[in-house]
Amino acid sequence: MTMRSLFRDVHLWLSVPFGIILVLICFSGAMLVFEDEVTRWAKPHLYRVEPGPGPRISPDEAAALVAATLPGDVTVRGVKTYDEAGRSYQVNLSKPKRAAVFVHPYTGEILGRYERLPFFQTMFRLHRWLLGSRPADGGIYWGKLVVGVSTLLFVFVLLTGLLLWWPRTKKALRNSLKITLRHGWPRFWYGWHVAGGMYALLLLLLMALTGLSWSFGWYREWVYGLLGTDARPLVRALHLGTWGGMATRVLYFLAALIGATLPITGYYLWIRRLRRKRR
């Protein structure tokens, strides 16, 4: 068996059993990229205010107003302010996760609490745990484990795909990066699988390698030790695509969508190949 045949077998037999899971992980990840923008659009009463004639209250005053309404086991973790005159203050709380209260910066009125939209709640649970729940008895968190294992194997699928694709000449390189419909649908899906995978490869690898930090404690400790004490915000930015502003977030969105199509086109090519062999 040649090395190329070995890479092809590894690429295939890792993709076949975990392909559908990777579709769900990539698709749900793409849906979460613009969660903040969609939430602000869906709940403008929390984020947009009418600027008042007087000065704004200070962030400390906003924090004190919210703290007076909280139970004893919940504390204010910080206040997020914006330069825009029509934006509310976001007072972040210690728990539950992502909890926040919005305050009118001119009147001090408490506008309401942050609540994740049901669609994004479902996408988040799908992305992280395949809609599973943490076992009450402290047993194996199967959804989290399956996502972690699938993501780890996705790294090997991407790397073996790169090795299989690697062209030997400049002409082969140009041809392998083309996606065309001129030669029929089979050729189009093959081009989408190969060229699309190469266009999205680096970002998919970056998302997968950083995403493993949420699945395995040993991996998280290794990454944080490698990157230093400020690794958590960096890993999060690299995983979500926020490190380059809106441009990188759009690229992450497109890459994740392409990632969701790769197993589907891979199944198509594999089944078509099996049928041709039988004939």
N, C-alpha and C positions, 0 to 999 in steps of 0.2 A: 504493500500500500504506500502510495506517495504521500508527501506532506499535504499536498493540495487535497487529495482524497480524504485525508484525515480531518483537515479543517472543514471540508464540506459535510462530512458525517457529524462532526461536533456541532456545526452550525445548524444542521437539520434536526438532530435529535435533542437538542436543547430547545429549539424553537417550537417543535410540534406540541409537546405536552404543556408548555407554558405560554404559548402564543396568545390565547384568549385572555389570560390574566394580564399580559403585557398590554393588550389593546385597552383593557379597562383602566389600567394604571396610567397609561399615556393620555388617553382621552380625558379622564377626570382631572389629570394634572393640567391639561390645556384649558379646561373649563375654569380652573381656579386662578388663572393668570390675571384676569381682569375682574376679580371678585369685588375689589374695593370700588371700582368705577361703577359697576352695575348696582352695588348696594347704595351708593350715593344717589344714583339716578332713581332707584326704587323708593328710597326714603329721604326725600329732600328736606323734610321738616326737621330731621336730626342734624343735617349738615349745613343747611343754608339758613341764614338769618337776615333780617332787615337791619342794616346799620343804624344805630341810634344817634341822636344829636350830641350826646355826651361822650366822655372817654370810656374806654373799655375797663372792666374790672381786671385786677391782676390775676395771674394764674394761681397764686396762693389763695386769693379770695375764692376763686372757683373751686379749688380743692377743699377749702374749709366748708363751703356750702354743700358739697357732695358728701364729705365726711360726716356731717351732722345727720345725714339720712341713712347711714350704713349700719348694719349690725356690727357687734363688737369683734367678730372674727374676720371682718373684711376691712382692708385699709386702702388708701389711695397710693398708687405707685408712681404717679406722675401726671403731668398735664401737657397735652400736645396742642400747640397753638399754631396759627397760620397768619401769614402776612395779609391775606385777602380780608377786606373789611367785612365781607358777607359770610365768613366761615365761623362756625361754632367752635368752642373749646371742647376737646375730647379728654375727659378725665379717666385715666386707666386705673383699674382696680386690681387687687391682689388675687382675687378669685371670683367666679370660676374663670377658666382660661378664656382670654380675649375679652373679658368683661370690661365695659366702659360705659360712662354716663356722659351725655352731651349737655353743655351749659351755654346759654346765651351770653356772649361776651360783653353785652352792653347793659342787660337788665339783671343778669344773675339767675334767670329762670332756668330750671332744670327741664330740658327738652325731652328726655327719655333715655332709655338704655339701649345699648347695642345688642341686636339679636341677629344671628346669622340667618340669611334667607334659607328656606327649606331646601331649595335646589342645591345651593353651595354646601349646606350641611351634608346632604347626601353625597355630593361629589367628594367632599373631604373624607368622609368615612369610607367611601369606595377607594379613594386614592391611598389611604393609609392602612386600612384594615379590611378591605373587601366587604364592607358593611358589617363586619363582626363587632363584638363587644368584648371588653375586658372581662375575663372570667372572675366571678365573685370569690371563688375559692383559691385564687392565686395560681391556677393551673396554667397550662400552655395557652398563650394568646395566638390561636391558630391563624386568624386573619392577618395579624401583624407579621407572623413568621412566614406565611406564604408570600406576602408582598416582599419581604426582605429577601427571601431565597430567589424569587422571580427576578427581582432587581439585580441581584448579584449575578445570576445567570445571564441576564440581559447584557451585562458588560462583556461576557465571553461571546455572546452571540454577535455583538457589534464588532468586536475585535476580529473574530473569525471571518465575519463578512468583509471587513477591510482587507484581510489577507487574501481572501478569494477574489476580491475585486481588483487588487493591485495590478495596474496595467504594465506591460513590458515596453511599450513604445508610446511616443507622444500621440500618434494617430489613434492608438487604442485608448489612450486617456480621453481624447476628445470624444470618441464614439461612445465610451462608457458613461459619459456625463450627459448624454442626450436623452430626452424623453420625447418620443414622437408617435403620432397616430397613423403615419403614412403607411406603415407595414402591418396594420391590423391591431386588434385589441390585445392578443397575447404578447406582441412585441411591446405595446404600450405599458402593460402591467409589469413586464420584465424590466423595462427601462425605469418605471416608477420605483420598483423595488430596489434596483441597484443604484441608480443615480440619486433618487430621493434619499435613500439611506446614507449615501456619501455626503450629500449636502447638509443633512441634519446630524451627521455622526458626532462631531465634536460637542455640540450642545447636548445631545442625548447622553453621551458619556459623562459630561459634566453633571447633568441632572441625576443620572444614576449613581455616580460615585458620591455625590453629596447626599442624595436621598437615603443611602444606606446608614447614615448617621442616626436616622430616626428609627431604624429597625434593629440595630445590633449595638448593645452597649460597648462591647469590646472594640468595635470599629469606631464608634464615636470617640472613645478615649484615645485611640490611636491617632485619629484625625486632629483632635483638639491638642494633643501633645505635639503633633507635627507642626501645626499652624500657630500655636501659642495661646495665650490666655484669652485673647479677643476672637477666638475662632468661631464662636457660636454665631454672631452677626454676619461674619464673612461667609460661613457655610450656608446660612439661610439666604443671603443675597445671591450667592452662586447658584443655589438650587432654584430660587424663584425668578432669577433674571433681573432683579432690581438694581444690580450693580452698575448698569449702564443706562438707566432711565427707561423711557418709553420705547426707545429703539430696540434695546435688548429684550424687553418684555414681549414685543411683537415677534421677534425672532424666536424666543422660547415658545410662544404660542404656536407658531407655525411648525417648529421642530417637533413639538409634542404631538401635534396632529399628524405629521408625517410618521412619527414613531408609532402611532396607533394604527396606521394603515399598513405598516411593514409586515406584521404577522399575517394580515388578511391576504395581501398580495403573495406572501410566501406560501400560504396554504393553497392558493390558486395555482401557483407554479408547480408545487409539489404534487397536487392531485392530477394536474394535467400531465405531468411527467409519468405518474403511475399508469394513467390511462393509455398513454402512448406505448409504454412498455408492454401492457397487456395485449394491445393490438398487434 
